[in-house]
């Protein structure tokens, strides 16, 4: 699941925020969502022939062959493209490893219930992917000799610091989890399966699930979350006859 980010059309990431329409976690079955976040508001892409949305909303069209839309459906292709870039350079990586690399290098922002592991950092993901050796045996250190990994990336002058967090099922793991070719990166493991990790679970944020959970040493319960204050459905998207496609 990819969270939607509003960029306000500026080159700097400093003013980027989670879009009002982006879904918040957790899921009803206690899974931590979203997994990661990416730009999604007023994204420009190619339009299909005889596009119904353009016919009914001509203001969305740009130069007759492009259109702009907002939504998590525009954020997901950003992550898909990032994964394709990684695999083009390191095709031996498993899907789990690619996903973990994208999460680990993502810039940590606000609550993981809104941002997931963080704001995608494609340059950082490429740096990490090209410095690992997928042929290394499971549970062995897999960074290449002399590999020096940055702790942040400069994106249009903005320092995007690696969050070093992996969201797995209902847990968020931090630390050096990506420095080893763990069995969880194998082709046979389904993301979110119950795995015994050797890292410490570090929430970093107070996350409240439907059942009691230890968050920053304090036990809280579902009554603490006020869903109406977190997600404003009626002000962002009109679910009836009108959909606000051009949301900021």
N, C-alpha and C positions, 0 to 999 in steps of 0.2 A: 504494500500500500504506500502510495506517495502523497505526501502533504503538498498543498498548493501555497506558493509564495507570491506575494505582490511586490513587484520591483519598482513600481512608479515610473518605469521608463528611464531610469537613471543608470549610468554605467557603474556606479559604486554600489556595493552591497550594504553599505552602512545604514541605509534607510529601508531595507527590505524587511517585510513583516509577513507573518502567516495571514493568508487571506481569510476574510470573514466566513466565506463559504466552505473553507476546507474542513473536512470531518475531523473531529477530535476523538482520541481514544479514552479508555480502552474499549475493546469489543465486548459484546455481551458475554462471551465465554472467557473473559479475563486476559485476552491477548493484548500485549502492548502495541498500539498502533498510533500513528503511522510508522512505517519503517524508516523513512527518510523523506526529505522535502526538497522541492525543486521549483524553479520559476514556472508560473502558470497563468498569470493575469495578462490579458491582451497579448497573447502570444500569436505571432504571425506564422502561418504555414500555407502550404499549397492547398487549393480547393479542388474538389472533385467536379466533374462535369455535371451540369444541371443540378447544382447543389440547392436543396430545398431551403436551407437556412439563408442563403444569399438571396433567393427569390423573395423570401418573406422579410428579410432583414438586410436590405442592400447596403446599409451603412457599415456592415462588417467587411465588405469587399475592399481589397487594396490592389490596385493595378490590374484588375480583371482576372488575375490568376492566383491571387493570394487572398486570405481572409484572416481576421483576428478573432480569437475566442479566449474565454477564460474558463478554467476548471481543472480539476485534478486529472481529467483526461488529456490536458495539455502538459501537465507536469510529468505524467508517466512516460511519454516518449523521450523526455530529456534523460531520464534514468536509463531507458532502453538504449538510447544512443550512446550514453556513457559506457554501458556494459559492452556494447559492440566495439567501441574504441579499445577497451581493455583487452577483449578477446582477439582483436586484430593484431595486437602486439604479443599477447601471451595466450595462445589458443589452448594450451594444456590446462588452464585453470578451470576448476569445476564451477557450476552455477553458484553453489554455496560460497566458494572462495571469492568470486566476483562480487557477490552481494555483500560479503563481510568487508571487502576492501573498500567498497563505496561507503559503507557505514563508518568504518574506522577512520577514514580520512575526512568525513563530513565535518563541517564547522558546527560546533556545539552552540546552540542559541538558547531559546527559552525552554519551557517544559517539554519533556519527551512525549507528553500526551498531545502536543501540538506539532512538534518538529520531528519526533522520532529520534533517530541517532543524530540528526542535525541537518544542516543545509548542505546539499551536495557540493563537493569540491572536486571537479573532474581533473584538474591539474594534479592535485594531491593523489587522487586515486591512480592516475597513470604513473606517477612517481613510485608509489608503493608497488603496484603490479609489476613494473619492469625491474624491480629489485628483489623479487622473490623467485625461487627455483621450485616449480611444482613437482619436480622429479624426486625431491628429498623425501625420505621415508617419513611415515606418519609420526607425529609428536616430536620431530626433530626441528632444530633451528633452520629456517629455510631462507633467510636473507642471504643474498649473494655476498661473497667476500668483498670487503672494502665498501660495502653499501653504506651510504650516509643518508639517512632520511631526514627531511626537514620537519619541523614541528608546525609549520604554517606555510601558506602559499600567498603570494602577492597577486591579487586579482584586481586589476585597474587601480592599483595603489592601496587597496584594502587588504589588510593582513587577515586571512582566513585561517584560524588556528585549528589544527586537527582535534576533533573531539575524542578520538580513541575510544569510542563506545560501540558495542555491537548489541543490537536488540535481538534477542532469541526467545521466541515464545512469550512468556510473561515476565522475562527478566532482561535487565540491561547490564552488560558486562564491560568493565573498563580495564585498562592496564596494557600488558604486553601480549594479549591474546592473538594478535596477528603476526607475531614474530616467529611463530612455530606452525609447521604444517600439521595441524591437528586433524584427527580422524573426522571431526565434524565437517571438514571441508570436502570430504570425499563425495563421489558421485552417488553413493547409495543412501546417504542420510537426507531425510526430508527436513527442510528448515523448520525449527521449532520442536523437533523431537526431543524427548527427555534425555539429556546428556549430562554426565557428571563433569563439570568444569573444575579447573584448579584455581581460577581467578576468584576474587571476592566480588560478590554482587554489590554494585555501588549505584544507588538510585540517583544521588546528586540532587534530586528534586523530590518534593513530597508527593508521592503518587498514591492515590487512594483507589483500591479495587473494591469490588462488591463485597468481598470478605475482608476481615482484618488482615493487615499486612504491616510488617515493620518497615517504616520509612523514616529515615533520619532519627532512629532510635525511639520514635514515637508511634504508638499504635493508634490508628485512626480507623474509621469505618465509613461506609457509603454515605452516611448522613452528612458528612463533611462537604461532599461535593454538591454544589448548587448548579445543576445542569443548565437551568434557564439563564444563569448569568454567564455561563461559558460559551454557549452556542446560541446565537440569536437567529432562529430560523426565519421568523416572519419579516425581519428587516433586511435580510441579505438576499434571499431567493424566494420568489413568490411561486409556490408549488402548484398553483392552479393553472390558469390559461396563459400566464405570462412568466417567462423565464428571463432573468437578467443575465444575458450572455456577455455583456460588455462590462462586467463588474471590474472595478479597479484591482 
